[in-house]
Amino acid sequence: MCFSGFMTCAVCGGVVDDLTINWCANGPCANAIRATRSSGNIGQPGDSGEPVYQRLSGSNARIVGIVVGGPCCGPQPSGYFNAVSVVENGVGPTVSTACCNNTSW
């Protein structure tokens, strides 16, 4: 699983380790999915709203979620995200993808 954030850029190697974590940040708590890397950071403040995706064969990828947060204060080995279906059902947008000229990972 890969996280792509504004601050962190693309980081792969995340593994889902909790499908129903109760995540709270300066307001009401909400359920989210947690992914963790065994070494290195998965994200940091400023990455929220960015895609979480699964690499497929070749230069293809499947979006699986949207980054909603992580543990406080600086780069962290875990990150929280909502599944695409939760985002689409909750606020009504359609998640679309676009291809760029640089297709290398």
Secondary structure, 3 states (H helix, E strand, C coil): CEEEECCCEEEECCEEEEEEEEECCCCCCEEEEEEECCCCCCECCCCCCCEEEEECCCCCEEEEEEEEECCCCCCECEEEEEEHHHHHHHHCCCCCCCCCCCCCC
